[in-house]
Structures are given as C-alpha cells and as structure tokens.
Amino acid sequence: MASQPQSDNINTRRVERKPFKASVHFRRGERRANVEVRDITHLGARIAGVFLARKGDRFWLKIATLESIEARVAWVEEFEFGCEFDRPLSELVLEAILRTA
C-alpha cells in the first residue's frame, strides 16, 4: 500500500474531511469522465479515477444537481488526487451534498 502524500498529512489539514462516496462528472478541457469522490470538505475533496491528473491541473466537477464546481489538483497519489475548490462551499451546500450520498 502506498503511503499518503506529504501534503495529505492529517497534521496539515485545515478542516476535517467528511466521508462521501458518489460518482460525479469530471471535466478538464475536452476530457470528460465519471470519477468517485471519496471524501469532501467545504474547501475540497479526495477523488479516485483512472485518468492522469497532475498537481496544478484545473478542472470542473459536477455533483448531483449543483452547478459545476471549479477546482485545482493539490496532490496526486497513483489513481487518487486531492483538490481544492476555487470557491469554498457554503455549509448549507456541503450539507446538501452529504445528504445525496
């Protein structure tokens, strides 16, 4: 099992992650895929997929009936990556997302 990336260390977290498993739509330029969100906060999410992502890549996520969320890849570890949302989600929006799981 691979170790977690240094930037994903629990001691460097700004907020606690909420478990969340859902298939969502990922879009980066012309690339589109369904990916799985593994956990989420109002600041970002951990995503699993089978495509190549690089630190710094910008993309859009479409979760349930919400507007697409623009984000940036913060770290990559094999077929998972962490992202930071361009605009943090409000607590109400985060609660609505968590209810869809």
C-alpha positions in Angstrom: 0.0 0.0 0.0 1.4 3.4 -0.9 1.9 6.0 1.7 -0.2 9.2 1.7 1.4 12.2 0.1 3.1 14.6 2.4 0.6 17.4 1.6 -2.2 15.0 2.6 -0.8 14.6 6.2 -3.6 14.9 8.8 -1.4 17.4 10.7 -1.5 19.8 7.8 -5.3 19.7 7.3 -7.3 22.9 7.7 -10.6 21.1 8.3 -11.8 17.5 8.9 -12.9 15.5 5.9 -16.4 14.1 5.7 -16.8 10.6 4.3 -18.7 10.8 1.0 -18.9 8.3 -1.8 -20.6 9.3 -5.0 -19.9 9.1 -8.7 -19.6 12.6 -10.2 -18.8 14.1 -13.6 -15.2 15.4 -14.2 -14.4 17.8 -17.0 -11.0 19.2 -18.0 -11.0 20.8 -21.4 -12.3 18.2 -23.8 -11.7 15.3 -21.3 -14.8 14.1 -19.5 -15.1 11.1 -17.1 -17.1 9.8 -14.2 -15.0 9.7 -11.1 -15.6 8.9 -7.5 -15.5 11.4 -4.7 -14.1 9.6 -1.6 -14.4 12.4 1.0 -15.2 16.1 0.9 -15.0 19.3 2.9 -16.1 22.8 2.1 -12.6 23.5 0.8 -12.0 20.5 -1.4 -12.3 16.7 -2.0 -10.4 13.5 -2.5 -11.2 11.9 -5.9 -10.5 8.5 -7.4 -10.4 7.9 -11.1 -8.4 6.2 -13.9 -7.1 9.2 -15.7 -3.9 11.2 -15.5 -4.0 14.2 -13.2 -1.1 16.5 -12.4 -0.6 18.8 -9.5 -1.9 22.3 -10.5 -4.3 21.0 -13.2 -7.6 22.9 -13.2 -10.9 21.1 -13.8 -14.7 21.2 -13.2 -16.8 18.8 -11.0 -20.5 18.3 -11.4 -22.0 16.9 -8.2 -25.7 15.9 -8.2 -27.9 18.9 -9.1 -25.4 21.6 -8.1 -23.7 23.9 -10.5 -20.3 22.7 -11.7 -17.5 23.4 -9.2 -14.1 24.7 -10.4 -11.1 23.2 -8.7 -7.4 22.7 -8.8 -5.4 19.4 -8.2 -3.5 19.9 -4.9 -1.8 16.4 -4.7 -1.7 13.2 -6.7 -1.1 9.6 -5.4 -1.5 6.8 -8.0 -5.2 6.9 -9.1 -6.3 9.4 -6.4 -5.9 13.1 -6.1 -6.9 15.8 -3.7 -8.4 19.0 -5.0 -9.1 22.5 -3.7 -12.2 24.3 -4.8 -11.7 27.7 -6.2 -14.6 29.0 -4.0 -15.2 27.2 -0.7 -18.7 25.6 -0.5 -21.1 27.1 2.0 -22.0 24.9 4.9 -25.6 24.7 3.5 -24.3 23.4 0.2 -21.9 21.0 1.8 -24.8 19.6 4.0 -27.0 19.2 0.8 -24.1 17.3 -0.9 -23.7 15.0 2.1 -27.4 14.2 2.1 -27.2 13.0 -1.5 -24.7 10.2 -0.6 
